[in-house]
Amino acid sequence: MKRNAFIMHLKPGNEAEYKRRHDEIWPELEDILRSAGISNYSIYLDRNTNTLFAFQMLTDDATDNELPANSVVRKWWDFMKDLMETNPDNSPVCDPLIEVFHMD
């Protein structure tokens, strides 16, 4: 298993709606993420900066790099674009984080 962490950016004033939409995450999206080898996926919000910190575990053979081609993933991006900073294809702007310490 590999650990993966990244940050995204929430537009001001969208905290409650972002949480509501994730509380009602589409079951088919959750299935797609699991099938791609993603588990233990958490997103945290820093209210001072509107920075979203995401953490997930990836199987060694994860296919998460194929997710952008999935129509359900793209539909989710379209659904979320009004709440977050996004790229031209509506994918969230994600900045990968480099692990500098880990303790089991």
matplotlib code that plots the C-alpha trace (Angstrom):
import matplotlib.pyplot as plt

x = [0.0, 1.1, 0.1, -1.0, -1.7, -2.5, -4.2, -7.0, -8.6, -12.2, -13.7, -14.7, -18.2, -18.6, -17.7, -21.2, -22.1, -18.9, -19.5, -23.1, -22.2, -19.6, -22.0, -24.2, -21.4, -22.7, -22.4, -21.2, -18.4, -17.4, -17.4, -15.2, -12.7, -12.5, -12.1, -9.2, -7.4, -8.2, -9.2, -8.9, -9.7, -10.2, -10.4, -9.8, -10.5, -8.2, -10.9, -8.2, -7.0, -9.9, -7.3, -8.5, -6.0, -6.7, -5.2, -5.7, -4.2, -3.5, -3.0, 0.4, -1.5, -3.9, -5.3, -6.1, -4.3, -7.1, -9.8, -9.8, -11.1, -14.1, -17.4, -18.7, -15.6, -15.9, -19.6, -18.5, -15.9, -18.6, -20.9, -18.2, -16.6, -18.6, -17.2, -13.5, -10.6, -10.6, -8.6, -10.1, -11.4, -13.2, -10.8, -9.9, -6.6, -4.5, -1.0, 0.7, 2.4, 5.7, 5.9, 8.7, 7.8, 5.8, 5.3, 3.3]
y = [0.0, 3.5, 6.7, 9.7, 13.2, 16.4, 19.8, 21.4, 24.8, 25.6, 28.9, 31.1, 30.5, 27.0, 24.9, 23.7, 22.8, 21.0, 18.9, 18.3, 17.0, 14.7, 13.4, 12.4, 11.1, 9.1, 5.3, 4.7, 7.2, 5.5, 2.2, 3.6, 5.0, 1.6, -0.3, 2.0, 0.9, 3.9, 3.3, 5.1, 8.4, 11.5, 15.2, 17.8, 21.5, 24.3, 27.0, 29.7, 29.2, 27.2, 24.6, 21.0, 18.4, 15.0, 11.7, 8.2, 4.8, 3.3, -0.4, -1.2, -1.8, 1.2, 2.6, 6.1, 7.7, 6.4, 8.2, 11.4, 9.4, 8.0, 9.7, 9.5, 11.1, 13.9, 14.4, 14.7, 17.3, 19.3, 19.0, 20.4, 23.1, 25.9, 25.2, 24.7, 26.1, 24.0, 23.4, 24.1, 20.5, 21.1, 18.8, 20.2, 22.1, 19.6, 20.1, 16.9, 16.7, 15.1, 12.8, 13.9, 11.8, 8.7, 6.6, 3.4]
z = [0.0, -0.8, 1.0, -1.1, 0.1, -1.7, -1.2, -3.0, -2.5, -1.5, -2.6, 0.3, 1.8, 0.4, 3.5, 4.4, 0.8, 0.1, 3.2, 2.3, -1.2, 0.2, 2.9, 0.0, -2.3, -5.1, -4.5, -8.1, -7.5, -4.3, -6.1, -8.9, -6.4, -4.5, -7.8, -8.7, -5.5, -3.3, 0.4, 3.7, 1.8, 4.1, 3.3, 6.0, 5.8, 7.2, 7.8, 8.1, 4.5, 2.8, 2.0, 1.7, 2.8, 1.3, 2.3, 0.8, 0.6, -2.8, -3.6, -5.2, -8.5, -8.2, -11.4, -10.0, -12.9, -15.1, -13.2, -15.2, -18.2, -16.2, -17.1, -13.5, -12.2, -14.8, -13.9, -10.2, -11.2, -13.1, -10.0, -7.7, -9.9, -8.4, -4.9, -5.7, -7.6, -10.8, -14.0, -17.4, -17.6, -14.2, -12.3, -9.0, -8.8, -6.7, -5.3, -4.4, -1.0, -0.4, 2.6, 4.9, 8.0, 8.7, 11.9, 12.1]

ax = plt.figure().add_subplot(projection="3d")
ax.plot(x, y, z, "-o")
ax.set_aspect("equal")
plt.show()
